[in-house]
Amino acid sequence: MTTLYVGNLPFSATEDEVRSLFEQHGKVESVKIINDRDTGRPRGFCFVEMPGADAENAIQNMIEVEVDGRQLRVNEARERAARPPRGGGDRW
């Protein structure tokens, strides 16, 4: 499985809409729209999981695709860099 990063996604986009868009280029295993942790609102990007060849096909064919006037950015997702643990503890 290959995970794709889809950026510049309209805030109104739903998982079903994204799935339909990507199914034109192959089998979609999952779609995860990322929401803001504090407000719960979409952040304008998502991750789509597809088999490797289908993912490559989607990347190549979605270079200039626009949704609601926004040109999508589609590329293979990169691993998130390790971040130091957050807060708490013994601060003075």
TAZINOR-V862904 format. One record per run of one state. SS is the DSSP state (H for helix, E for strand, - for the rest). FROM is the first residue (numbers start at 0). TO is the last residue. If there is no record, write none. Layout:
ss->SS from->FROM to->TO
ss->SS from->FROM to->TO
This chain:
ss->- from->0 to->0
ss->E from->1 to->6
ss->- from->7 to->13
ss->H from->14 to->22
ss->- from->23 to->26
ss->E from->27 to->34
ss->- from->35 to->40
ss->E from->41 to->49
ss->- from->50 to->50
ss->H from->51 to->60
ss->- from->61 to->64
ss->E from->65 to->66
ss->- from->67 to->68
ss->E from->69 to->70
ss->- from->71 to->71
ss->E from->72 to->75
ss->- from->76 to->91
